[in-house]
Amino acid sequence: AVQVKPRGDARAVVHHANSDVYLPDANGELQQSGQLTEYAMGKWGEVMPEGVCRTLPAGAMVRWDIHMFPGGVGATAEGGMIKDNVVEIGLWFHDEDFAEQACIYEQDLRLYG
C-alpha cells in the first residue's frame, strides 16, 4: 500500500501532492520513470491488489509536486506561516523473500477531460 497525506495544519491548505519516481539513466542523470502516487483532498491511500507489488529500484528518487490552496479553515498562524506544514508518505513493504511476478499494475492519475 502507498499513502500520501498532509499532517497537522497542512490538512487545511494542501490541495494535492504528487510524487514522481526518477531513475538514473546510463549517464547517471535522473529521468522521470512514472508516478508513485498522489494525494488530493479526500483521498487517503491506495491498496494494491493481493500479490501485486510496485518496485523502487536501487538509486530511485521521489520528487514532490505540492499545491497549496489557502482555504482559511484552520490555516491561520502568527506571521502567516503554518508551523506544522508537512506532507508525509507511507510505504508498506513486502517481506524480503517476496517473489516478484511479471505483472503490470498501473493507475491513470491524469485529469479527466
N, C-alpha and C positions, 0 to 999 in steps of 0.2 A: 504494500500500500504506500501511497505518497500523499502527504498533506502539507499544504501551504496555508498559513493563516497569520493575520496581524495579531499582535498581543497588546494588551492594555489599552491605553487611549488611542493607539493606532487604529483600532477597530472602527473608530468614528470617522476616519479620514482616508483609509486605504480603499480605493475603488477597485483596483485589480493589481495583481502581481504575477508576472510571467517569469518562468525560469527556463532558460535555454541551455542545452548541453553543447559544449565546444570540445572538439578533439584536436590534438596536434596532427598536422599533415606530415608528409615525408621531410619537409624542411623545418619542422618544429613549430610552424605557425598555427595558431588556433583557428579552426574553421567551425562554423555552426553545423551541428550534426542533427539537430531536431529539438523539440520542446520536451522538457521533463514533465512539467505540469503547470497549472495556472490556478490562481485564486481570483474569484470575483465575489462581491458581496452576496452572501447566502450560500456559497459553496464551501463544504467542509471536508473535502478529501476525495480520493479515488481508491477504490478497492479493485485490484487486478483479479481476473478470473482464476479459479483454482489451477495450479500447475503452471501459471504464466509468470515469467519474471522479466524485468527490464534490466538491462545491464549498463553499467557505467565502467567502461574500460579504464585501465591504469592511465593516468595522465589527464583524465577528463576534468573539465572545469564547468561550473554552473555560473551563468551570467543572469543577473536580475534586471527586470524592467518593471518598476513600480510606479503606478499612477495614483496620486492622492487627490482627493476632492474634498475640500473643507465643508462638511455638512453642518457644522456648528453644534451638533449634539455631542456633548462630552468632549469637544475638541478645543476647549479654551484652556489656556495655560498662561501663566505670567510671562510677559515678554513675547507672547505669540508663539512660543515653542512648545512642542509636545515632548515631555521628558521621556516617556515610555513609548517611543516611536520605533517599534521593532516588528519585522515580518520574519516569521520562523518557517523552516521546512522540516518535516519529519519524514524519515525513510525507514521502512521496515524491511529487514534483510532476511533472505533465506539462510538456512544453515550452510556451512562451507561445503558440505558434501552434496548439495542440491545439484541434480543433473540437469543442466540447461538443455532444453529441447528446441529443435528447429521449428519455431512457430512465429508468426508475426502478430503483434498486438499494436494497433495504432488507434489514436483518438484524434479526431479532427477538431481542433480548437479555433479554427478560423471564424470570423464573424459570419453570421447568417445574412444572406442578402438577396 
